[in-house]
């Protein structure tokens, strides 16, 4: 039992050390910033065009449902 706990602790420390290295590594910083900006832009566009998106999706599902009804 004690051996399993020691192995678990060593594993957790290893994972924590790798996570800290990944956070401190500055080589990927530009990619992270670009990804965050793209996500913010996508959310802003969704909020801005929410009404049009809902209308478009509603129309598309109506067409799909009417097509299914005519096939069956």
OpenMM code with the backbone's topology and positions (N, CA, C; nanometers):
from openmm import Vec3, app, unit

residues = "UNK UNK UNK UNK UNK UNK UNK UNK UNK UNK UNK UNK UNK UNK UNK UNK UNK UNK UNK UNK UNK UNK UNK UNK UNK UNK UNK UNK UNK UNK UNK UNK UNK UNK UNK UNK UNK UNK UNK UNK UNK UNK UNK UNK UNK UNK UNK UNK UNK UNK UNK UNK UNK UNK UNK UNK UNK UNK UNK UNK UNK UNK UNK UNK UNK UNK UNK UNK UNK UNK UNK UNK".split()
positions = [
    Vec3(0.0822, -0.1191, 0.0000),
    Vec3(0.0000, 0.0000, 0.0000),
    Vec3(0.0868, 0.1258, 0.0000),
    Vec3(0.1896, 0.1256, 0.0830),
    Vec3(0.2778, 0.2410, 0.0914),
    Vec3(0.3507, 0.2629, -0.0404),
    Vec3(0.3905, 0.1557, -0.1061),
    Vec3(0.4590, 0.1666, -0.2343),
    Vec3(0.3679, 0.2309, -0.3382),
    Vec3(0.2419, 0.1956, -0.3376),
    Vec3(0.1468, 0.2540, -0.4324),
    Vec3(0.1307, 0.4030, -0.4068),
    Vec3(0.1260, 0.4423, -0.2808),
    Vec3(0.1136, 0.5846, -0.2484),
    Vec3(0.2376, 0.6620, -0.2910),
    Vec3(0.3535, 0.6026, -0.2713),
    Vec3(0.4779, 0.6686, -0.3125),
    Vec3(0.4810, 0.6834, -0.4637),
    Vec3(0.4419, 0.5798, -0.5359),
    Vec3(0.4379, 0.5876, -0.6828),
    Vec3(0.3379, 0.6930, -0.7295),
    Vec3(0.2233, 0.7000, -0.6639),
    Vec3(0.1230, 0.7999, -0.7002),
    Vec3(0.1767, 0.9403, -0.6764),
    Vec3(0.2462, 0.9597, -0.5648),
    Vec3(0.3020, 1.0920, -0.5347),
    Vec3(0.4083, 1.1304, -0.6368),
    Vec3(0.4938, 1.0350, -0.6726),
    Vec3(0.5967, 1.0622, -0.7732),
    Vec3(0.5316, 1.0958, -0.9072),
    Vec3(0.4272, 1.0227, -0.9424),
    Vec3(0.3563, 1.0504, -1.0673),
    Vec3(0.2931, 1.1878, -1.0682),
    Vec3(0.2307, 1.2252, -0.9572),
    Vec3(0.1684, 1.3575, -0.9480),
    Vec3(0.2724, 1.4681, -0.9554),
    Vec3(0.3856, 1.4474, -0.8893),
    Vec3(0.4921, 1.5488, -0.8952),
    Vec3(0.5452, 1.5624, -1.0377),
    Vec3(0.5558, 1.4510, -1.1083),
    Vec3(0.6032, 1.4540, -1.2457),
    Vec3(0.5056, 1.5299, -1.3353),
    Vec3(0.3780, 1.5030, -1.3185),
    Vec3(0.2758, 1.5733, -1.3971),
    Vec3(0.2772, 1.7217, -1.3638),
    Vec3(0.2890, 1.7550, -1.2362),
    Vec3(0.2921, 1.8952, -1.1949),
    Vec3(0.4144, 1.9657, -1.2519),
    Vec3(0.5290, 1.8987, -1.2512),
    Vec3(0.6508, 1.9587, -1.3056),
    Vec3(0.6366, 1.9838, -1.4552),
    Vec3(0.5782, 1.8876, -1.5275),
    Vec3(0.5572, 1.9068, -1.6718),
    Vec3(0.4596, 2.0206, -1.6988),
    Vec3(0.3565, 2.0320, -1.6170),
    Vec3(0.2590, 2.1401, -1.6347),
    Vec3(0.3245, 2.2752, -1.6105),
    Vec3(0.4072, 2.2851, -1.5076),
    Vec3(0.4766, 2.4113, -1.4803),
    Vec3(0.5719, 2.4476, -1.5931),
    Vec3(0.6429, 2.3488, -1.6473),
    Vec3(0.7322, 2.3766, -1.7600),
    Vec3(0.6529, 2.4262, -1.8801),
    Vec3(0.5383, 2.3678, -1.9044),
    Vec3(0.4559, 2.4097, -2.0183),
    Vec3(0.4050, 2.5514, -1.9997),
    Vec3(0.3691, 2.5863, -1.8768),
    Vec3(0.3190, 2.7212, -1.8499),
    Vec3(0.4313, 2.8230, -1.8610),
    Vec3(0.5494, 2.7872, -1.8142),
    Vec3(0.6627, 2.8805, -1.8153),
    Vec3(0.7304, 2.8905, -1.9506),
    Vec3(0.7074, 2.7954, -2.0382),
    Vec3(0.7695, 2.7953, -2.1700),
    Vec3(0.7096, 2.9082, -2.2521),
    Vec3(0.7925, 3.0004, -2.2961),
    Vec3(0.7439, 3.1188, -2.3671),
    Vec3(0.7429, 3.1005, -2.5183),
    Vec3(0.7915, 2.9883, -2.5667),
    Vec3(0.7950, 2.9694, -2.7117),
    Vec3(0.6554, 2.9636, -2.7716),
    Vec3(0.5594, 2.9098, -2.7000),
    Vec3(0.4243, 2.8971, -2.7520),
    Vec3(0.3327, 3.0110, -2.7128),
    Vec3(0.3890, 3.1144, -2.6535),
    Vec3(0.3070, 3.2243, -2.6026),
    Vec3(0.2300, 3.2943, -2.7138),
    Vec3(0.2922, 3.3158, -2.8268),
    Vec3(0.2259, 3.3840, -2.9376),
    Vec3(0.1078, 3.3009, -2.9859),
    Vec3(0.1248, 3.1701, -2.9930),
    Vec3(0.0156, 3.0836, -3.0369),
    Vec3(-0.1008, 3.0880, -2.9390),
    Vec3(-0.0709, 3.0937, -2.8106),
    Vec3(-0.1769, 3.1000, -2.7102),
    Vec3(-0.2537, 3.2303, -2.7236),
    Vec3(-0.1818, 3.3407, -2.7402),
    Vec3(-0.2472, 3.4709, -2.7551),
    Vec3(-0.3332, 3.4722, -2.8810),
    Vec3(-0.2818, 3.4197, -2.9900),
    Vec3(-0.3580, 3.4157, -3.1150),
    Vec3(-0.4827, 3.3295, -3.0999),
    Vec3(-0.4705, 3.2174, -3.0322),
    Vec3(-0.5850, 3.1290, -3.0110),
    Vec3(-0.6910, 3.1971, -2.9266),
    Vec3(-0.6486, 3.2637, -2.8201),
    Vec3(-0.7439, 3.3341, -2.7339),
    Vec3(-0.8136, 3.4451, -2.8117),
    Vec3(-0.7395, 3.5189, -2.8929),
    Vec3(-0.8008, 3.6254, -2.9729),
    Vec3(-0.9010, 3.5694, -3.0734),
    Vec3(-0.8700, 3.4566, -3.1341),
    Vec3(-0.9647, 3.3951, -3.2275),
    Vec3(-1.0914, 3.3486, -3.1571),
    Vec3(-1.0770, 3.2945, -3.0375),
    Vec3(-1.1947, 3.2522, -2.9614),
    Vec3(-1.2795, 3.3724, -2.9246),
    Vec3(-1.2158, 3.4810, -2.8798),
    Vec3(-1.2894, 3.6030, -2.8444),
    Vec3(-1.3609, 3.6581, -2.9673),
    Vec3(-1.2947, 3.6576, -3.0815),
    Vec3(-1.3561, 3.7062, -3.2049),
    Vec3(-1.4761, 3.6202, -3.2441),
    Vec3(-1.4621, 3.4890, -3.2341),
    Vec3(-1.5724, 3.3991, -3.2687),
    Vec3(-1.6922, 3.4217, -3.1774),
    Vec3(-1.6678, 3.4362, -3.0481),
    Vec3(-1.7776, 3.4603, -2.9533),
    Vec3(-1.8436, 3.5942, -2.9820),
    Vec3(-1.7635, 3.6966, -3.0116),
    Vec3(-1.8195, 3.8283, -3.0418),
    Vec3(-1.9067, 3.8233, -3.1670),
    Vec3(-1.8623, 3.7519, -3.2697),
    Vec3(-1.9415, 3.7400, -3.3920),
    Vec3(-2.0707, 3.6634, -3.3675),
    Vec3(-2.0641, 3.5600, -3.2855),
    Vec3(-2.1849, 3.4838, -3.2536),
    Vec3(-2.2847, 3.5713, -3.1801),
    Vec3(-2.2361, 3.6499, -3.0841),
    Vec3(-2.3255, 3.7385, -3.0084),
    Vec3(-2.3823, 3.8455, -3.1002),
    Vec3(-2.2990, 3.9012, -3.1865),
    Vec3(-2.3416, 4.0088, -3.2757),
    Vec3(-2.4467, 3.9620, -3.3763),
    Vec3(-2.4291, 3.8429, -3.4314),
    Vec3(-2.5193, 3.7920, -3.5338),
    Vec3(-2.6103, 3.6815, -3.4818),
    Vec3(-2.6410, 3.6842, -3.3542),
    Vec3(-2.7204, 3.5791, -3.2913),
    Vec3(-2.8574, 3.5640, -3.3577),
    Vec3(-2.9240, 3.6731, -3.3861),
    Vec3(-3.0563, 3.6675, -3.4483),
    Vec3(-3.0525, 3.6050, -3.5865),
    Vec3(-2.9560, 3.6470, -3.6682),
    Vec3(-2.9445, 3.5922, -3.8025),
    Vec3(-2.9086, 3.4435, -3.7989),
    Vec3(-2.8233, 3.4051, -3.7058),
    Vec3(-2.7841, 3.2640, -3.6948),
    Vec3(-2.9043, 3.1790, -3.6560),
    Vec3(-2.9845, 3.2272, -3.5598),
    Vec3(-3.1037, 3.1527, -3.5184),
    Vec3(-3.2014, 3.1387, -3.6344),
    Vec3(-3.2213, 3.2466, -3.7094),
    Vec3(-3.3111, 3.2415, -3.8239),
    Vec3(-3.2624, 3.1448, -3.9303),
    Vec3(-3.1339, 3.1480, -3.9585),
    Vec3(-3.0761, 3.0588, -4.0585),
    Vec3(-3.0902, 2.9136, -4.0160),
    Vec3(-3.0572, 2.8846, -3.8888),
    Vec3(-3.0695, 2.7473, -3.8399),
    Vec3(-3.2148, 2.7008, -3.8418),
    Vec3(-3.3060, 2.7894, -3.8054),
    Vec3(-3.4475, 2.7544, -3.8065),
    Vec3(-3.4928, 2.7192, -3.9478),
    Vec3(-3.4539, 2.8003, -4.0441),
    Vec3(-3.4889, 2.7746, -4.1836),
    Vec3(-3.4296, 2.6424, -4.2321),
    Vec3(-3.3048, 2.6181, -4.1974),
    Vec3(-3.2396, 2.4946, -4.2408),
    Vec3(-3.3090, 2.3715, -4.1822),
    Vec3(-3.3439, 2.3760, -4.0530),
    Vec3(-3.4103, 2.2607, -3.9919),
    Vec3(-3.5518, 2.2425, -4.0461),
    Vec3(-3.6205, 2.3517, -4.0807),
    Vec3(-3.7525, 2.3394, -4.1425),
    Vec3(-3.7413, 2.2700, -4.2778),
    Vec3(-3.6399, 2.3072, -4.3562),
    Vec3(-3.6190, 2.2431, -4.4861),
    Vec3(-3.5852, 2.0950, -4.4696),
    Vec3(-3.5017, 2.0653, -4.3710),
    Vec3(-3.4650, 1.9252, -4.3463),
    Vec3(-3.5877, 1.8456, -4.3049),
    Vec3(-3.6667, 1.9010, -4.2128),
    Vec3(-3.7861, 1.8306, -4.1657),
    Vec3(-3.8888, 1.8123, -4.2768),
    Vec3(-3.9070, 1.9126, -4.3622),
    Vec3(-4.0027, 1.8978, -4.4716),
    Vec3(-3.9518, 1.7956, -4.5731),
    Vec3(-3.8210, 1.7892, -4.5930),
    Vec3(-3.7631, 1.6891, -4.6831),
    Vec3(-3.7805, 1.5489, -4.6286),
    Vec3(-3.7664, 1.5338, -4.4978),
    Vec3(-3.7852, 1.4028, -4.4351),
    Vec3(-3.9307, 1.3599, -4.4471),
    Vec3(-4.0233, 1.4539, -4.4304),
    Vec3(-4.1656, 1.4218, -4.4401),
    Vec3(-4.2051, 1.3775, -4.5798),
    Vec3(-4.1448, 1.4368, -4.6828),
    Vec3(-4.1807, 1.3998, -4.8194),
    Vec3(-4.1175, 1.2671, -4.8608),
    Vec3(-4.0068, 1.2301, -4.7998),
    Vec3(-3.9408, 1.1036, -4.8328),
    Vec3(-4.0182, 0.9871, -4.7727),
    Vec3(-4.0625, 1.0029, -4.6459),
    Vec3(-4.1289, 0.8936, -4.5744),
    Vec3(-4.2669, 0.8739, -4.6234),
] * unit.nanometer
topology = app.Topology()
chain = topology.addChain("A")
for resn in residues:
    res = topology.addResidue(resn, chain)
    for name in ("N", "CA", "C"):
        topology.addAtom(name, app.Element.getBySymbol(name[0]), res)
